[in-house]
């Protein structure tokens, strides 16, 4: 059987941000928190909403 690619399950940060800089601070914090542990670091994205606010979402490989 071939390997079935699963779409990542995104986990959204509970807060929206008015600036990309604020969102970037949370992104850096998420990435730093994982780097000290044993798990693979998550993929973290900043997305801009239609309301001109920014959200942070992340996923990590459970394999």
PDBQT receptor file of N, H, CA, C and O in Angstrom, charges set to zero:
ATOM      1  N   UNK A   1       0.823  -1.208   0.000  1.00  0.00    +0.000 N 
ATOM      2  CA  UNK A   1       0.000   0.000   0.000  1.00  0.00    +0.000 C 
ATOM      3  C   UNK A   1       0.858   1.260   0.000  1.00  0.00    +0.000 C 
ATOM      4  O   UNK A   1       1.917   1.292   0.627  1.00  0.00    +0.000 OA
ATOM      5  N   UNK A   2       0.417   2.266  -0.682  1.00  0.00    +0.000 N 
ATOM      6  H   UNK A   2      -0.443   2.240  -1.192  1.00  0.00    +0.000 HD
ATOM      7  CA  UNK A   2       1.151   3.525  -0.720  1.00  0.00    +0.000 C 
ATOM      8  C   UNK A   2       0.904   4.343   0.531  1.00  0.00    +0.000 C 
ATOM      9  O   UNK A   2      -0.082   4.150   1.242  1.00  0.00    +0.000 OA
ATOM     10  N   UNK A   3       1.816   5.251   0.779  1.00  0.00    +0.000 N 
ATOM     11  H   UNK A   3       2.618   5.407   0.202  1.00  0.00    +0.000 HD
ATOM     12  CA  UNK A   3       1.688   6.123   1.942  1.00  0.00    +0.000 C 
ATOM     13  C   UNK A   3       0.649   7.206   1.648  1.00  0.00    +0.000 C 
ATOM     14  O   UNK A   3       0.723   7.893   0.629  1.00  0.00    +0.000 OA
ATOM     15  N   UNK A   4      -0.292   7.341   2.530  1.00  0.00    +0.000 N 
ATOM     16  H   UNK A   4      -0.353   6.783   3.358  1.00  0.00    +0.000 HD
ATOM     17  CA  UNK A   4      -1.333   8.363   2.355  1.00  0.00    +0.000 C 
ATOM     18  C   UNK A   4      -0.893   9.617   3.098  1.00  0.00    +0.000 C 
ATOM     19  O   UNK A   4      -0.639   9.580   4.302  1.00  0.00    +0.000 OA
ATOM     20  N   UNK A   5      -0.807  10.712   2.379  1.00  0.00    +0.000 N 
ATOM     21  H   UNK A   5      -1.014  10.742   1.401  1.00  0.00    +0.000 HD
ATOM     22  CA  UNK A   5      -0.391  11.980   2.993  1.00  0.00    +0.000 C 
ATOM     23  C   UNK A   5      -1.578  12.581   3.718  1.00  0.00    +0.000 C 
ATOM     24  O   UNK A   5      -2.643  12.778   3.133  1.00  0.00    +0.000 OA
ATOM     25  N   UNK A   6      -1.390  12.865   4.980  1.00  0.00    +0.000 N 
ATOM     26  H   UNK A   6      -0.525  12.705   5.456  1.00  0.00    +0.000 HD
ATOM     27  CA  UNK A   6      -2.436  13.512   5.758  1.00  0.00    +0.000 C 
ATOM     28  C   UNK A   6      -2.198  15.011   5.788  1.00  0.00    +0.000 C 
ATOM     29  O   UNK A   6      -1.074  15.477   5.977  1.00  0.00    +0.000 OA
ATOM     30  N   UNK A   7      -3.274  15.753   5.598  1.00  0.00    +0.000 N 
ATOM     31  H   UNK A   7      -4.186  15.375   5.444  1.00  0.00    +0.000 HD
ATOM     32  CA  UNK A   7      -3.138  17.200   5.715  1.00  0.00    +0.000 C 
ATOM     33  C   UNK A   7      -2.833  17.534   7.167  1.00  0.00    +0.000 C 
ATOM     34  O   UNK A   7      -3.366  16.896   8.075  1.00  0.00    +0.000 OA
ATOM     35  N   UNK A   8      -1.986  18.521   7.394  1.00  0.00    +0.000 N 
ATOM     36  H   UNK A   8      -1.553  19.040   6.657  1.00  0.00    +0.000 HD
ATOM     37  CA  UNK A   8      -1.669  18.861   8.783  1.00  0.00    +0.000 C 
ATOM     38  C   UNK A   8      -2.898  19.384   9.515  1.00  0.00    +0.000 C 
ATOM     39  O   UNK A   8      -3.757  20.048   8.934  1.00  0.00    +0.000 OA
ATOM     40  N   UNK A   9      -2.956  19.073  10.778  1.00  0.00    +0.000 N 
ATOM     41  H   UNK A   9      -2.258  18.534  11.250  1.00  0.00    +0.000 HD
ATOM     42  CA  UNK A   9      -4.032  19.620  11.607  1.00  0.00    +0.000 C 
ATOM     43  C   UNK A   9      -3.496  20.871  12.273  1.00  0.00    +0.000 C 
ATOM     44  O   UNK A   9      -2.576  20.816  13.089  1.00  0.00    +0.000 OA
ATOM     45  N   UNK A  10      -4.083  21.996  11.913  1.00  0.00    +0.000 N 
ATOM     46  H   UNK A  10      -4.830  22.041  11.250  1.00  0.00    +0.000 HD
ATOM     47  CA  UNK A  10      -3.601  23.276  12.440  1.00  0.00    +0.000 C 
ATOM     48  C   UNK A  10      -4.228  23.545  13.797  1.00  0.00    +0.000 C 
ATOM     49  O   UNK A  10      -5.410  23.282  14.019  1.00  0.00    +0.000 OA
ATOM     50  N   UNK A  11      -3.424  24.067  14.686  1.00  0.00    +0.000 N 
ATOM     51  H   UNK A  11      -2.464  24.281  14.506  1.00  0.00    +0.000 HD
ATOM     52  CA  UNK A  11      -3.872  24.495  15.999  1.00  0.00    +0.000 C 
ATOM     53  C   UNK A  11      -3.749  26.012  15.999  1.00  0.00    +0.000 C 
ATOM     54  O   UNK A  11      -2.677  26.561  15.741  1.00  0.00    +0.000 OA
ATOM     55  N   UNK A  12      -4.853  26.680  16.291  1.00  0.00    +0.000 N 
ATOM     56  H   UNK A  12      -5.724  26.235  16.500  1.00  0.00    +0.000 HD
ATOM     57  CA  UNK A  12      -4.858  28.145  16.204  1.00  0.00    +0.000 C 
ATOM     58  C   UNK A  12      -4.634  28.758  17.575  1.00  0.00    +0.000 C 
ATOM     59  O   UNK A  12      -5.232  28.344  18.568  1.00  0.00    +0.000 OA
ATOM     60  N   UNK A  13      -3.757  29.756  17.607  1.00  0.00    +0.000 N 
ATOM     61  H   UNK A  13      -3.271  30.093  16.801  1.00  0.00    +0.000 HD
ATOM     62  CA  UNK A  13      -3.547  30.516  18.829  1.00  0.00    +0.000 C 
ATOM     63  C   UNK A  13      -4.840  31.241  19.152  1.00  0.00    +0.000 C 
ATOM     64  O   UNK A  13      -5.510  31.740  18.249  1.00  0.00    +0.000 OA
ATOM     65  N   UNK A  14      -5.200  31.309  20.427  1.00  0.00    +0.000 N 
ATOM     66  H   UNK A  14      -4.655  30.904  21.161  1.00  0.00    +0.000 HD
ATOM     67  CA  UNK A  14      -6.519  31.822  20.810  1.00  0.00    +0.000 C 
ATOM     68  C   UNK A  14      -6.692  33.316  20.607  1.00  0.00    +0.000 C 
ATOM     69  O   UNK A  14      -7.803  33.832  20.728  1.00  0.00    +0.000 OA
ATOM     70  N   UNK A  15      -5.624  34.009  20.304  1.00  0.00    +0.000 N 
ATOM     71  H   UNK A  15      -4.721  33.590  20.206  1.00  0.00    +0.000 HD
ATOM     72  CA  UNK A  15      -5.661  35.462  20.248  1.00  0.00    +0.000 C 
ATOM     73  C   UNK A  15      -5.402  35.954  18.821  1.00  0.00    +0.000 C 
ATOM     74  O   UNK A  15      -4.645  35.339  18.070  1.00  0.00    +0.000 OA
ATOM     75  N   UNK A  16      -6.032  37.058  18.465  1.00  0.00    +0.000 N 
ATOM     76  H   UNK A  16      -6.647  37.558  19.075  1.00  0.00    +0.000 HD
ATOM     77  CA  UNK A  16      -5.684  37.707  17.195  1.00  0.00    +0.000 C 
ATOM     78  C   UNK A  16      -4.832  38.937  17.526  1.00  0.00    +0.000 C 
ATOM     79  O   UNK A  16      -4.886  39.474  18.632  1.00  0.00    +0.000 OA
ATOM     80  N   UNK A  17      -4.055  39.359  16.546  1.00  0.00    +0.000 N 
ATOM     81  H   UNK A  17      -4.011  38.923  15.648  1.00  0.00    +0.000 HD
ATOM     82  CA  UNK A  17      -3.110  40.456  16.779  1.00  0.00    +0.000 C 
ATOM     83  C   UNK A  17      -3.349  41.565  15.778  1.00  0.00    +0.000 C 
ATOM     84  O   UNK A  17      -3.726  41.326  14.631  1.00  0.00    +0.000 OA
ATOM     85  N   UNK A  18      -3.122  42.787  16.237  1.00  0.00    +0.000 N 
ATOM     86  H   UNK A  18      -2.816  42.982  17.169  1.00  0.00    +0.000 HD
ATOM     87  CA  UNK A  18      -3.303  43.931  15.349  1.00  0.00    +0.000 C 
ATOM     88  C   UNK A  18      -2.112  44.139  14.440  1.00  0.00    +0.000 C 
ATOM     89  O   UNK A  18      -2.242  44.749  13.379  1.00  0.00    +0.000 OA
ATOM     90  N   UNK A  19      -0.949  43.640  14.841  1.00  0.00    +0.000 N 
ATOM     91  H   UNK A  19      -0.843  43.145  15.703  1.00  0.00    +0.000 HD
ATOM     92  CA  UNK A  19       0.227  43.844  13.999  1.00  0.00    +0.000 C 
ATOM     93  C   UNK A  19       0.935  42.523  13.744  1.00  0.00    +0.000 C 
ATOM     94  O   UNK A  19       0.846  41.582  14.533  1.00  0.00    +0.000 OA
ATOM     95  N   UNK A  20       1.629  42.480  12.639  1.00  0.00    +0.000 N 
ATOM     96  H   UNK A  20       1.701  43.244  11.998  1.00  0.00    +0.000 HD
ATOM     97  CA  UNK A  20       2.392  41.283  12.294  1.00  0.00    +0.000 C 
ATOM     98  C   UNK A  20       3.541  41.088  13.279  1.00  0.00    +0.000 C 
ATOM     99  O   UNK A  20       3.963  39.962  13.540  1.00  0.00    +0.000 OA
ATOM    100  N   UNK A  21       4.039  42.191  13.820  1.00  0.00    +0.000 N 
ATOM    101  H   UNK A  21       3.697  43.106  13.608  1.00  0.00    +0.000 HD
ATOM    102  CA  UNK A  21       5.123  42.099  14.793  1.00  0.00    +0.000 C 
ATOM    103  C   UNK A  21       4.673  41.340  16.040  1.00  0.00    +0.000 C 
ATOM    104  O   UNK A  21       5.393  40.473  16.535  1.00  0.00    +0.000 OA
ATOM    105  N   UNK A  22       3.484  41.666  16.547  1.00  0.00    +0.000 N 
ATOM    106  H   UNK A  22       2.899  42.370  16.145  1.00  0.00    +0.000 HD
ATOM    107  CA  UNK A  22       2.970  40.970  17.730  1.00  0.00    +0.000 C 
ATOM    108  C   UNK A  22       2.820  39.473  17.457  1.00  0.00    +0.000 C 
ATOM    109  O   UNK A  22       3.187  38.637  18.283  1.00  0.00    +0.000 OA
ATOM    110  N   UNK A  23       2.280  39.157  16.293  1.00  0.00    +0.000 N 
ATOM    111  H   UNK A  23       1.982  39.837  15.622  1.00  0.00    +0.000 HD
ATOM    112  CA  UNK A  23       2.115  37.757  15.922  1.00  0.00    +0.000 C 
ATOM    113  C   UNK A  23       3.478  37.077  15.801  1.00  0.00    +0.000 C 
ATOM    114  O   UNK A  23       3.633  35.916  16.178  1.00  0.00    +0.000 OA
ATOM    115  N   UNK A  24       4.460  37.804  15.276  1.00  0.00    +0.000 N 
ATOM    116  H   UNK A  24       4.333  38.748  14.970  1.00  0.00    +0.000 HD
ATOM    117  CA  UNK A  24       5.798  37.251  15.129  1.00  0.00    +0.000 C 
ATOM    118  C   UNK A  24       6.447  36.926  16.464  1.00  0.00    +0.000 C 
ATOM    119  O   UNK A  24       7.242  35.990  16.552  1.00  0.00    +0.000 OA
ATOM    120  N   UNK A  25       6.120  37.686  17.504  1.00  0.00    +0.000 N 
ATOM    121  H   UNK A  25       5.474  38.446  17.433  1.00  0.00    +0.000 HD
ATOM    122  CA  UNK A  25       6.655  37.407  18.844  1.00  0.00    +0.000 C 
ATOM    123  C   UNK A  25       6.128  36.072  19.352  1.00  0.00    +0.000 C 
ATOM    124  O   UNK A  25       6.880  35.288  19.932  1.00  0.00    +0.000 OA
ATOM    125  N   UNK A  26       4.860  35.810  19.141  1.00  0.00    +0.000 N 
ATOM    126  H   UNK A  26       4.249  36.447  18.670  1.00  0.00    +0.000 HD
ATOM    127  CA  UNK A  26       4.274  34.538  19.565  1.00  0.00    +0.000 C 
ATOM    128  C   UNK A  26       4.864  33.401  18.742  1.00  0.00    +0.000 C 
ATOM    129  O   UNK A  26       5.145  32.325  19.270  1.00  0.00    +0.000 OA
ATOM    130  N   UNK A  27       5.050  33.641  17.452  1.00  0.00    +0.000 N 
ATOM    131  H   UNK A  27       4.822  34.515  17.023  1.00  0.00    +0.000 HD
ATOM    132  CA  UNK A  27       5.650  32.618  16.578  1.00  0.00    +0.000 C 
ATOM    133  C   UNK A  27       7.038  32.231  17.093  1.00  0.00    +0.000 C 
ATOM    134  O   UNK A  27       7.363  31.048  17.187  1.00  0.00    +0.000 OA
ATOM    135  N   UNK A  28       7.848  33.233  17.422  1.00  0.00    +0.000 N 
ATOM    136  H   UNK A  28       7.584  34.194  17.345  1.00  0.00    +0.000 HD
ATOM    137  CA  UNK A  28       9.202  32.964  17.915  1.00  0.00    +0.000 C 
ATOM    138  C   UNK A  28       9.163  32.221  19.246  1.00  0.00    +0.000 C 
ATOM    139  O   UNK A  28       9.973  31.326  19.492  1.00  0.00    +0.000 OA
ATOM    140  N   UNK A  29       8.222  32.596  20.096  1.00  0.00    +0.000 N 
ATOM    141  H   UNK A  29       7.565  33.322  19.897  1.00  0.00    +0.000 HD
ATOM    142  CA  UNK A  29       8.118  31.944  21.403  1.00  0.00    +0.000 C 
ATOM    143  C   UNK A  29       7.737  30.471  21.245  1.00  0.00    +0.000 C 
ATOM    144  O   UNK A  29       8.279  29.605  21.933  1.00  0.00    +0.000 OA
ATOM    145  N   UNK A  30       6.805  30.197  20.340  1.00  0.00    +0.000 N 
ATOM    146  H   UNK A  30       6.365  30.900  19.782  1.00  0.00    +0.000 HD
ATOM    147  CA  UNK A  30       6.407  28.805  20.090  1.00  0.00    +0.000 C 
ATOM    148  C   UNK A  30       7.586  27.986  19.587  1.00  0.00    +0.000 C 
ATOM    149  O   UNK A  30       7.815  26.869  20.052  1.00  0.00    +0.000 OA
ATOM    150  N   UNK A  31       8.327  28.533  18.649  1.00  0.00    +0.000 N 
ATOM    151  H   UNK A  31       8.141  29.440  18.271  1.00  0.00    +0.000 HD
ATOM    152  CA  UNK A  31       9.466  27.812  18.076  1.00  0.00    +0.000 C 
ATOM    153  C   UNK A  31      10.560  27.601  19.128  1.00  0.00    +0.000 C 
ATOM    154  O   UNK A  31      11.177  26.536  19.173  1.00  0.00    +0.000 OA
ATOM    155  N   UNK A  32      10.800  28.598  19.962  1.00  0.00    +0.000 N 
ATOM    156  H   UNK A  32      10.299  29.462  19.925  1.00  0.00    +0.000 HD
ATOM    157  CA  UNK A  32      11.828  28.483  21.003  1.00  0.00    +0.000 C 
ATOM    158  C   UNK A  32      11.456  27.450  22.054  1.00  0.00    +0.000 C 
ATOM    159  O   UNK A  32      12.311  26.699  22.524  1.00  0.00    +0.000 OA
ATOM    160  N   UNK A  33      10.187  27.412  22.419  1.00  0.00    +0.000 N 
ATOM    161  H   UNK A  33       9.492  28.022  22.036  1.00  0.00    +0.000 HD
ATOM    162  CA  UNK A  33       9.748  26.462  23.443  1.00  0.00    +0.000 C 
ATOM    163  C   UNK A  33      10.002  25.029  23.023  1.00  0.00    +0.000 C 
ATOM    164  O   UNK A  33      10.343  24.183  23.849  1.00  0.00    +0.000 OA
ATOM    165  N   UNK A  34       9.835  24.758  21.739  1.00  0.00    +0.000 N 
ATOM    166  H   UNK A  34       9.558  25.446  21.068  1.00  0.00    +0.000 HD
ATOM    167  CA  UNK A  34      10.025  23.386  21.273  1.00  0.00    +0.000 C 
ATOM    168  C   UNK A  34      11.499  23.027  21.120  1.00  0.00    +0.000 C 
ATOM    169  O   UNK A  34      11.877  21.868  21.291  1.00  0.00    +0.000 OA
ATOM    170  N   UNK A  35      12.323  24.002  20.804  1.00  0.00    +0.000 N 
ATOM    171  H   UNK A  35      12.016  24.943  20.665  1.00  0.00    +0.000 HD
ATOM    172  CA  UNK A  35      13.717  23.691  20.485  1.00  0.00    +0.000 C 
ATOM    173  C   UNK A  35      14.466  23.103  21.675  1.00  0.00    +0.000 C 
ATOM    174  O   UNK A  35      15.457  22.396  21.494  1.00  0.00    +0.000 OA
ATOM    175  N   UNK A  36      13.999  23.390  22.895  1.00  0.00    +0.000 N 
ATOM    176  H   UNK A  36      13.194  23.965  23.041  1.00  0.00    +0.000 HD
ATOM    177  CA  UNK A  36      14.659  22.847  24.072  1.00  0.00    +0.000 C 
ATOM    178  C   UNK A  36      14.235  21.418  24.380  1.00  0.00    +0.000 C 
ATOM    179  O   UNK A  36      14.882  20.734  25.172  1.00  0.00    +0.000 OA
ATOM    180  N   UNK A  37      13.150  20.964  23.757  1.00  0.00    +0.000 N 
ATOM    181  H   UNK A  37      12.624  21.520  23.113  1.00  0.00    +0.000 HD
ATOM    182  CA  UNK A  37      12.633  19.632  24.055  1.00  0.00    +0.000 C 
ATOM    183  C   UNK A  37      13.116  18.591  23.070  1.00  0.00    +0.000 C 
ATOM    184  O   UNK A  37      14.024  18.827  22.273  1.00  0.00    +0.000 OA
ATOM    185  N   UNK A  38      12.495  17.454  23.145  1.00  0.00    +0.000 N 
ATOM    186  H   UNK A  38      11.758  17.262  23.793  1.00  0.00    +0.000 HD
ATOM    187  CA  UNK A  38      12.913  16.339  22.298  1.00  0.00    +0.000 C 
ATOM    188  C   UNK A  38      12.085  16.248  21.020  1.00  0.00    +0.000 C 
ATOM    189  O   UNK A  38      12.492  15.600  20.055  1.00  0.00    +0.000 OA
ATOM    190  N   UNK A  39      10.943  16.889  21.017  1.00  0.00    +0.000 N 
ATOM    191  H   UNK A  39      10.613  17.415  21.801  1.00  0.00    +0.000 HD
ATOM    192  CA  UNK A  39      10.043  16.767  19.875  1.00  0.00    +0.000 C 
ATOM    193  C   UNK A  39      10.524  17.627  18.710  1.00  0.00    +0.000 C 
ATOM    194  O   UNK A  39      11.287  18.578  18.884  1.00  0.00    +0.000 OA
ATOM    195  N   UNK A  40      10.065  17.271  17.542  1.00  0.00    +0.000 N 
ATOM    196  H   UNK A  40       9.446  16.499  17.400  1.00  0.00    +0.000 HD
ATOM    197  CA  UNK A  40      10.334  18.103  16.367  1.00  0.00    +0.000 C 
ATOM    198  C   UNK A  40       9.620  19.430  16.548  1.00  0.00    +0.000 C 
ATOM    199  O   UNK A  40       8.508  19.484  17.074  1.00  0.00    +0.000 OA
ATOM    200  N   UNK A  41      10.256  20.480  16.116  1.00  0.00    +0.000 N 
ATOM    201  H   UNK A  41      11.159  20.437  15.689  1.00  0.00    +0.000 HD
ATOM    202  CA  UNK A  41       9.639  21.804  16.223  1.00  0.00    +0.000 C 
ATOM    203  C   UNK A  41       8.401  21.874  15.339  1.00  0.00    +0.000 C 
ATOM    204  O   UNK A  41       8.352  21.230  14.291  1.00  0.00    +0.000 OA
ATOM    205  N   UNK A  42       7.414  22.638  15.745  1.00  0.00    +0.000 N 
ATOM    206  H   UNK A  42       7.454  23.161  16.596  1.00  0.00    +0.000 HD
ATOM    207  CA  UNK A  42       6.207  22.759  14.938  1.00  0.00    +0.000 C 
ATOM    208  C   UNK A  42       6.441  23.663  13.736  1.00  0.00    +0.000 C 
ATOM    209  O   UNK A  42       7.389  24.448  13.693  1.00  0.00    +0.000 OA
ATOM    210  N   UNK A  43       5.564  23.532  12.780  1.00  0.00    +0.000 N 
ATOM    211  H   UNK A  43       4.794  22.895  12.815  1.00  0.00    +0.000 HD
ATOM    212  CA  UNK A  43       5.526  24.475  11.668  1.00  0.00    +0.000 C 
ATOM    213  C   UNK A  43       4.599  25.600  12.121  1.00  0.00    +0.000 C 
ATOM    214  O   UNK A  43       3.428  25.357  12.413  1.00  0.00    +0.000 OA
ATOM    215  N   UNK A  44       5.107  26.810  12.179  1.00  0.00    +0.000 N 
ATOM    216  H   UNK A  44       6.058  27.007  11.942  1.00  0.00    +0.000 HD
ATOM    217  CA  UNK A  44       4.317  27.938  12.681  1.00  0.00    +0.000 C 
ATOM    218  C   UNK A  44       4.108  28.936  11.550  1.00  0.00    +0.000 C 
ATOM    219  O   UNK A  44       5.050  29.294  10.842  1.00  0.00    +0.000 OA
ATOM    220  N   UNK A  45       2.889  29.373  11.389  1.00  0.00    +0.000 N 
ATOM    221  H   UNK A  45       2.124  29.082  11.964  1.00  0.00    +0.000 HD
ATOM    222  CA  UNK A  45       2.559  30.345  10.336  1.00  0.00    +0.000 C 
ATOM    223  C   UNK A  45       1.831  31.538  10.929  1.00  0.00    +0.000 C 
ATOM    224  O   UNK A  45       1.108  31.429  11.920  1.00  0.00    +0.000 OA
ATOM    225  N   UNK A  46       2.045  32.672  10.292  1.00  0.00    +0.000 N 
ATOM    226  H   UNK A  46       2.632  32.760   9.487  1.00  0.00    +0.000 HD
ATOM    227  CA  UNK A  46       1.263  33.869  10.603  1.00  0.00    +0.000 C 
ATOM    228  C   UNK A  46       0.339  34.096   9.418  1.00  0.00    +0.000 C 
ATOM    229  O   UNK A  46       0.795  34.165   8.276  1.00  0.00    +0.000 OA
ATOM    230  N   UNK A  47      -0.937  34.210   9.681  1.00  0.00    +0.000 N 
ATOM    231  H   UNK A  47      -1.306  34.155  10.608  1.00  0.00    +0.000 HD
ATOM    232  CA  UNK A  47      -1.904  34.429   8.598  1.00  0.00    +0.000 C 
ATOM    233  C   UNK A  47      -2.615  35.756   8.822  1.00  0.00    +0.000 C 
ATOM    234  O   UNK A  47      -2.968  36.120   9.944  1.00  0.00    +0.000 OA
ATOM    235  N   UNK A  48      -2.811  36.464   7.716  1.00  0.00    +0.000 N 
ATOM    236  H   UNK A  48      -2.525  36.168   6.805  1.00  0.00    +0.000 HD
ATOM    237  CA  UNK A  48      -3.518  37.745   7.791  1.00  0.00    +0.000 C 
ATOM    238  C   UNK A  48      -4.990  37.503   7.482  1.00  0.00    +0.000 C 
ATOM    239  O   UNK A  48      -5.334  36.846   6.499  1.00  0.00    +0.000 OA
ATOM    240  N   UNK A  49      -5.839  38.035   8.324  1.00  0.00    +0.000 N 
ATOM    241  H   UNK A  49      -5.560  38.569   9.122  1.00  0.00    +0.000 HD
ATOM    242  CA  UNK A  49      -7.280  37.894   8.135  1.00  0.00    +0.000 C 
ATOM    243  C   UNK A  49      -7.822  39.036   7.283  1.00  0.00    +0.000 C 
ATOM    244  O   UNK A  49      -7.154  40.050   7.082  1.00  0.00    +0.000 OA
ATOM    245  N   UNK A  50      -9.027  38.857   6.793  1.00  0.00    +0.000 N 
ATOM    246  H   UNK A  50      -9.570  38.033   6.956  1.00  0.00    +0.000 HD
ATOM    247  CA  UNK A  50      -9.653  39.910   5.981  1.00  0.00    +0.000 C 
ATOM    248  C   UNK A  50      -9.872  41.180   6.801  1.00  0.00    +0.000 C 
ATOM    249  O   UNK A  50      -9.968  42.278   6.253  1.00  0.00    +0.000 OA
ATOM    250  N   UNK A  51      -9.949  41.015   8.118  1.00  0.00    +0.000 N 
ATOM    251  H   UNK A  51      -9.872  40.123   8.564  1.00  0.00    +0.000 HD
ATOM    252  CA  UNK A  51     -10.167  42.166   8.998  1.00  0.00    +0.000 C 
ATOM    253  C   UNK A  51      -8.861  42.906   9.300  1.00  0.00    +0.000 C 
ATOM    254  O   UNK A  51      -8.820  43.777  10.168  1.00  0.00    +0.000 OA
ATOM    255  N   UNK A  52      -7.782  42.546   8.567  1.00  0.00    +0.000 N 
ATOM    256  H   UNK A  52      -7.815  41.838   7.862  1.00  0.00    +0.000 HD
ATOM    257  CA  UNK A  52      -6.463  43.155   8.767  1.00  0.00    +0.000 C 
ATOM    258  C   UNK A  52      -5.859  42.848  10.127  1.00  0.00    +0.000 C 
ATOM    259  O   UNK A  52      -4.985  43.571  10.606  1.00  0.00    +0.000 OA
ATOM    260  N   UNK A  53      -6.326  41.777  10.743  1.00  0.00    +0.000 N 
ATOM    261  H   UNK A  53      -7.036  41.190  10.354  1.00  0.00    +0.000 HD
ATOM    262  CA  UNK A  53      -5.677  41.298  11.956  1.00  0.00    +0.000 C 
ATOM    263  C   UNK A  53      -4.877  40.064  11.575  1.00  0.00    +0.000 C 
ATOM    264  O   UNK A  53      -5.031  39.522  10.481  1.00  0.00    +0.000 OA
ATOM    265  N   UNK A  54      -4.033  39.635  12.477  1.00  0.00    +0.000 N 
ATOM    266  H   UNK A  54      -3.908  40.075  13.366  1.00  0.00    +0.000 HD
ATOM    267  CA  UNK A  54      -3.174  38.484  12.213  1.00  0.00    +0.000 C 
ATOM    268  C   UNK A  54      -3.450  37.380  13.226  1.00  0.00    +0.000 C 
ATOM    269  O   UNK A  54      -3.739  37.633  14.396  1.00  0.00    +0.000 OA
ATOM    270  N   UNK A  55      -3.352  36.155  12.737  1.00  0.00    +0.000 N 
ATOM    271  H   UNK A  55      -3.117  35.950  11.787  1.00  0.00    +0.000 HD
ATOM    272  CA  UNK A  55      -3.473  35.013  13.628  1.00  0.00    +0.000 C 
ATOM    273  C   UNK A  55      -2.224  34.158  13.495  1.00  0.00    +0.000 C 
ATOM    274  O   UNK A  55      -1.529  34.194  12.480  1.00  0.00    +0.000 OA
ATOM    275  N   UNK A  56      -1.957  33.397  14.532  1.00  0.00    +0.000 N 
ATOM    276  H   UNK A  56      -2.522  33.368  15.356  1.00  0.00    +0.000 HD
ATOM    277  CA  UNK A  56      -0.835  32.469  14.529  1.00  0.00    +0.000 C 
ATOM    278  C   UNK A  56      -1.425  31.070  14.588  1.00  0.00    +0.000 C 
ATOM    279  O   UNK A  56      -2.305  30.785  15.401  1.00  0.00    +0.000 OA
ATOM    280  N   UNK A  57      -0.931  30.208  13.721  1.00  0.00    +0.000 N 
ATOM    281  H   UNK A  57      -0.217  30.440  13.060  1.00  0.00    +0.000 HD
ATOM    282  CA  UNK A  57      -1.364  28.820  13.786  1.00  0.00    +0.000 C 
ATOM    283  C   UNK A  57      -0.127  27.939  13.676  1.00  0.00    +0.000 C 
ATOM    284  O   UNK A  57       0.883  28.324  13.087  1.00  0.00    +0.000 OA
ATOM    285  N   UNK A  58      -0.231  26.763  14.249  1.00  0.00    +0.000 N 
ATOM    286  H   UNK A  58      -1.051  26.450  14.728  1.00  0.00    +0.000 HD
ATOM    287  CA  UNK A  58       0.918  25.865  14.203  1.00  0.00    +0.000 C 
ATOM    288  C   UNK A  58       0.459  24.427  14.108  1.00  0.00    +0.000 C 
ATOM    289  O   UNK A  58      -0.678  24.094  14.442  1.00  0.00    +0.000 OA
ATOM    290  N   UNK A  59       1.354  23.590  13.651  1.00  0.00    +0.000 N 
ATOM    291  H   UNK A  59       2.277  23.861  13.379  1.00  0.00    +0.000 HD
ATOM    292  CA  UNK A  59       1.105  22.173  13.573  1.00  0.00    +0.000 C 
ATOM    293  C   UNK A  59       2.410  21.478  13.900  1.00  0.00    +0.000 C 
ATOM    294  O   UNK A  59       3.483  22.073  13.806  1.00  0.00    +0.000 OA
ATOM    295  N   UNK A  60       2.315  20.249  14.276  1.00  0.00    +0.000 N 
ATOM    296  H   UNK A  60       1.443  19.766  14.353  1.00  0.00    +0.000 HD
ATOM    297  CA  UNK A  60       3.532  19.489  14.514  1.00  0.00    +0.000 C 
ATOM    298  C   UNK A  60       3.321  18.059  14.030  1.00  0.00    +0.000 C 
ATOM    299  O   UNK A  60       2.195  17.567  13.965  1.00  0.00    +0.000 OA
ATOM    300  N   UNK A  61       4.396  17.424  13.702  1.00  0.00    +0.000 N 
ATOM    301  H   UNK A  61       5.311  17.824  13.754  1.00  0.00    +0.000 HD
ATOM    302  CA  UNK A  61       4.349  16.083  13.167  1.00  0.00    +0.000 C 
ATOM    303  C   UNK A  61       4.213  15.104  14.321  1.00  0.00    +0.000 C 
ATOM    304  O   UNK A  61       5.082  15.036  15.190  1.00  0.00    +0.000 OA
ATOM    305  N   UNK A  62       3.133  14.354  14.332  1.00  0.00    +0.000 N 
ATOM    306  H   UNK A  62       2.427  14.410  13.626  1.00  0.00    +0.000 HD
ATOM    307  CA  UNK A  62       2.896  13.418  15.417  1.00  0.00    +0.000 C 
ATOM    308  C   UNK A  62       3.603  12.093  15.204  1.00  0.00    +0.000 C 
ATOM    309  O   UNK A  62       3.587  11.232  16.084  1.00  0.00    +0.000 OA
ATOM    310  N   UNK A  63       4.224  11.922  14.046  1.00  0.00    +0.000 N 
ATOM    311  H   UNK A  63       4.237  12.622  13.332  1.00  0.00    +0.000 HD
ATOM    312  CA  UNK A  63       4.864  10.652  13.748  1.00  0.00    +0.000 C 
ATOM    313  C   UNK A  63       6.171  10.505  14.510  1.00  0.00    +0.000 C 
ATOM    314  O   UNK A  63       6.851   9.487  14.379  1.00  0.00    +0.000 OA
TER     315      UNK A  63
